[in-house]
Amino acid sequence: MARSARAQEEIRRFLDIGAVQVAELDLDGDEAVLRPGPGSPPVTHGEVFVLVRRGGRPVGTLLGRVPEGADPRAVLAERARAECGPADFGDPGEPPFTSVVVATRERAGQLARALDSLLAQDHPRFEVVVVDNAPVTGETRELVERKYAERVRYVCEPVPGLAAAHNAGLEAVRGEVVAFTDDDVVADPRWLTELAAPFAADPGLGCCTGLILPARLTTPAQVLLESHGGFAKGFTPRTYDPERPPGDEPLFPFTAGRFGSGANMAFRTAVLRSVGGFDPATGAGTAARGGDDLYGFVRVLAQGHRLRYTPYALVWHHHRETWRDLETQAYGYGAGLTAYLTAVLVNRPALLPAFLARLPRGLAHARTLTAVRATDGADGTGPPGDHDARTHPWPRRLSRLQRRGMLYGPVGYLKARRALRATARGKTARGAI
């Protein structure tokens, strides 16, 4: 098929992707409670992406079709009981005093939604810090001071970039644990307790990450992204220990994207400070485009601390909505991946031999990561359900952009470092006047 014809076919397939309802179903014995996802209308007939809970905790997702005229709760509960077995969770324990950092820039409406969910957490003792990154208006400050002044602290970080904003938050927090999330999420009421409790149970734990699910699946871009896994890392808790590298992760610890994502991560505050926080030349808002979270994961692991993934710490993420958003995201992910690897080696050159030893497998992994991913279904037209199933083909255009981003990443990182040095020189010169 000629490239133009293939591109037209990809566009047609993309535009044919239909919206999917988002809901959550809590199974408790013979009872089942069905609720719409955050910000969604009540569930009706049609396709439904369902988070299944037992005792309030996430245990899996499924895709169900509710026939017209049928009871959505009954239909989806029958599927859930058949596919999601009982679970033994244990007591998460008492979480330590925790600080939550939310970096934001000119998105006061989204920020308010996120803050409302954060202030509804069941954690017994926590604080919230908003970092206003390189603001051009006073909207964020005004929102915090007007609506949240009693419970939220405001910090302004003039240097652009997500890592710089996170570092400003890290410097300001008072908690034993510092959690980071984004301004485009809605946090589950138990999110912070579940994310922070593992630190009390394991003194050697340096980082904990959690589950990210889609808040809405209303556009083709949102459905396509979630069809290929989105940001979710599954429903099995797992601990990564540098003293006992996982046998199924031959690239460990350099495949940091498997560990979690920046919208749902927490660190022992003293540990993150001891490694210097995040590299300010990484992250959204810099020439590196991303990679700040992955950099933090690897630095903590390289210092000998464990990292735990728990699916019980849940945030609902508002995915990008358009094809243009997906293009930007694909390029940025590719750039952020190689930018963070460059940052790790620049800041921790002792890791270079281990990186070189894994390089051949790493290149093979990169080819797989950016391949044109087919579907696991028969016709490739279904919406997302199981996160291990691909229900829509991944467009070649997005794969090419991700590869281009990977080639650009080291250059972007070096550009970002130069920009930071220029900013520092400018401050020094102004201070000398």
N, C-alpha and C positions, 0 to 999 in steps of 0.2 A: 504494500500500500504506500503510495507517495506520501511525503511528509505532510503536505497541506491537507490531503484527504484524511490522514490519520489524526491530524490536529482537529479537524472539523468533527471527526467521530468522537474524539475525547470531549470536545465541548458539548456535543449532543448528549453524551452519556452523563456528563456533569449536570447539565440543565434538567435532565430527566429524574434526578434524585429527588424523592419526595420527602416532605417533613415527617418527623417522628415525634410522638408524644413522649414526655419524660415523666416517670412516676417512681414512687418508692412503696414497697410492700413489706410490712412488718408481720412476720409469722410468730405467733406466741401460742403454742399448743394448737388447739382447734380453731383459734381465732386468727383472723387476718385483717389488718388495717391497711387500706390503700389510700395513699395521698398523692396529689400531683407534685411534681418536682418544684423547687423554689421558683416562684414567679410564673408557674404554668397554670393553665385553667384545669378544671376537673377532667378526669380521664373519660373519654368516650370511645366509640368504636374506631377501629383502625389499628395501625401499628403503634406499639408502645415499647419504649426502652425502660426496663424496670430494674431498679436497685432492690435486691432482696435483703432484708434484715432478719435476724433472729435475736430476740431480746434487745432490739435497738441497734445491734451492731451489724455492719455490712458483711454479707457472706457470699455474694455473687450478683451477676447481672443476667438478664435474659431478655430476649425479644419476643413479644407476644402479639398476636393479632386477635383483637376483640371483634367478633361478628356484630353486625348491626342488630340492635335489639337485645343483645346479651348483657349480662351483669359483668362489668369489667373486673370487679373484685373476685368474683367466683372463678372466672376464666383464668385470670393471672395467678390466683392462689393455687389452683390445681397444677399449673405448670411449675410454679415455684416449689411446691412440696415434692414434686417428682424429680426435680433437677438439683435442688439445694438441700442437702442433708443436714442433720443436726450438727451443732458445733459446741465444743467445750472451750470457753474463752478463758476462764480463770479470772481472778481479781486483778485489775490493772494496777492497784495500789494507789497511794497518795502522791499526787504530782507535786514537785517543788514549785516555789515561787517562779513564775514564768513571765517574760516580757514578750509582747507581740509587736513586730515592726512591720509597718505597711508603707512601702515606698509608692509615691504617686506623682503625677504631673498633669495638671490641668484636666482632671476628670472628676470633678466634685460630685456629680450625680452618681457615678459608679462607686466612688469612695464612700458615700453615705450609706449605700446598700451594704457594702462590705462591713463598715463599722457597726451598723445595727446588728449584724449577725455576730460580730466579735464580742460586742458588749452583752450578748445573750448567752455567753458560754457558761457551762456549769463548773468550770475550774474554780477551786476555792480561793485562790489568790493570784491575781495576774494584773498586768498593766498593759496599756496600748500606746504605742508611739507612732505617730504619723510623720514621715519624712517627705517634705515637699521638695522635689528635685528640680533645680534650675527653673523656678516658676517665672512666668511672664505676666501673670495677674495675681491678685490677692484672693482669688476664689477659695482656694484650699484653706488658707489661714482663716478666712472669714467663716467658712463652714465649721471648722473645728472649734473656733472660739465661740461661735453663736450656738451651736447645737451640742457639742461634746466637751466643752471646756472642763467640766468637773471630772471627766473620766478618761480623757485622751490628752496626751502631751504632743505638742507641735514642735518639730525641728525643721529648719530650713537648711538644705544643702545646695549651695550655688553651683558646684561642679557637676555637670551633666553626666549621667550614667547610673545604671541600676546598682552596680557594685559600690560606687561612691556613696549613693544614698543608703545602701545597707550598712556600710561602714560607719556612716554618721549615726544611724540608729544603734549599731553595736556599741558605739562610744557612749551613747546616752542611757542605755538600759540599766536597770538595777537588778534584774532577775538572775537566778542561778542558771536558768535555761532561757535562750532567746529563740523565738519562733519567727519565721518570716512567711508572709503570704502576700498576695497581690490585691490590687484594688478592684479587680474584676471577678472576685469570688464571693460566694456565700458559704460561710463556715457552718458545718453541722454543729449543733449545740454541744456535743461531746468532743469536738475536734481537739481542742487544746488539752483537755485532760488526757485523752488517748495518746496525743503526740508527746506530752511531757512526762507521763508516768514511767516509761521505760528508763529514764535517766535515774530515777530513784532506785529501780530494781537492779541496775547494772552500773557500778562505779566506773567501769572502763568504757562506757558508751560516750562517744563524742558527738554523734549526729543521729537524728531520727527523721525519717520521711514518711509521708502518708499518701492516701488514695485521693486521686483527682478524677471526678466524673463530670460529664457535661450538664450544665444547668438547663440548656435548651438545645434542641436539634430541629430548628425551624428552617434553616437554609441548606442548600446543597453543600456548601463549604463546611458547615458544622457536621453534617452527617458523614461526609467523606472522611474528614479527619478522625472522627470517632470510629468509623468503620475499620481504620487501620490502627486501632489501639488508643488513639488520643494521647492522654498523659497517664493513663492508668498503668499500674505495675502488677495487677493481679490481686488475688484475695488470700494469698498465703503469706503470713508473717515470715520474715527472714532476717537473719543477722549476718553481716559481712565482717569477718575478723581477719585482719592482716597477718595474724600469727598462724592462721589456718586458711590459706587462700582457697576459695571454692573451686572444686574440680571441674565444674561445668562453666567456669568463667576463665578461660585461658588468657584473656587480656587483662584480667584484674590487676590493678585497680583502675586501668585507663578507660574502661567502658563505663564511665561514671553515669551515663544516661540511663543505665539500668537500675540505678539506685533510687532514683526519685527525681523530683523537679522543684524548681525554686518557688512555686506557688504554695508548696506544702512541705516545709522543712524546718527543723529545729536543731540547735547546737547547744552543747554545754558552753555557757558564755566564756568561761575561763579558757577552754580549749580553743575556741574560735579566735579569741584575742591572742592566744599564744602563737598562732600561725600567721598573725598579722591581718586577720579578717579576709576579705575578698580582694582580689587584684582589681584596683580601680580602672585599669585599662581593659577590663572585660565587661560584658553585660550590655543589655539594650540601652540605647542612648549614646553609645560610643561607636567608634569605627570598627570595633571587633564584633558588634552586633549581638553578642550573647556569650554564654559559657561561664558566667560568674558563679552560678550554683554548682556546676560540675567541678570548677576549680576548688570550691570550698570542700566538696566531698573528698576529692583526692588528697588535698592537703591534710585533712583530718585523719584519713586512713593511713597516709604515709608517715604520720607521727605516731602510729601505733594504736590509735583508738578505733573502737568498733563503730559500725553504722548499722542501724536497724530500720527495716521497712515494716510498717504496720498498716494494714488495710482498714483498721478501725478508726483511724484519724482521717476524717473525710472533709474535703471541701468540694463544692460545686463550682465549676469554672465556666465562665461565659466565653465560649470559643469565638474566634474570628468569624465574620459573617460572609465575606465575599471571596470570589476567586482571586482578586488582587491581594487580599489579605493572605491567602494561602501561598501565593507566589512570594510575598515578602517573608512569610514565616519559613518556607522551605529554604530560601537563600540564607536567611538569618540563622537557622538551625545548623546548616552546613558550615557557615562561617564561625559560629560560636563553638562548634565541636573542635575544629583545628586551632582556633584562637585560644581556647582554654588549655589545650595540650601544649601549645607554645608557651603560655603563661606558666604552666607547671614546671616546664623544663628550664625556663629563664630564672624562675624564683627558687627552684629546687634542683640544681644541676646534678645532684647525686642520684636522681632518679633516671638519668639518661641511659646508663647501661641496661636497666630493667626495661625501659621503653624500647631501646634498639632490639633487645632480645625478642620483644613481642611484635616488632614492626611488620614482619611478613604476614603474620596472622591478622594484624591490624589492617593492612591494606586489603586483605580478602574480606574482612568484616565491613570495611568501607564500601567495597563494591556491592556487597549484599545489601547494606543499608540504603544505598541510593539506587538500587535496581528498580525497574518497572515492576511493581508488585501486582501479580494477578489476584484473582479472587479464589476463595476456598469453596464458594458456593457453585451451584450448577450453572446459574445464568449471570451471576455477578450483579444482580439488580436489587438485592434485599438490603434493608437498613441494618445498622449495627446491633449486635446482641452480645455474644461471647467475645471477649477481647482477644481471643486467640484466632478468631475467624475473620477473614477479610471478605467483606460483602460488596465491595466496589473496587474496580481496578484503580490503582494509583497512577495518575497521568504521567506520561513521559516528560512533559514540560516541567512538572514539579521535581522529578528525579534529576533532570539536567540542572535545574536551578540549585538543588542541594549540592550537587557535585561542584558547580562553579563556586558556591559559597565555601566549600571545603578548601578549594584552591586559594581563595582569597583570605581565609581566616588568619594565617600567620601575618600577612601584609596588614590586615586590618588591626591586628593586635599591636604591631610595631607603630602604626600610625597613631593609635590611641595613646601609646606610651609617649610619643613625641608631643602630642597635644597636651598631655598632663604636665610634661616638663616645661612646655612653653607657658602654661598657666601659672606654674610655680614661679618661673622666672619673672613673669609679669607682676605677681604679688610681691616678690622680693624688691623689684624695682620701685613699685609704688610705695612700699614701706620705707625705702631709703630716701624718698623725697621729703 
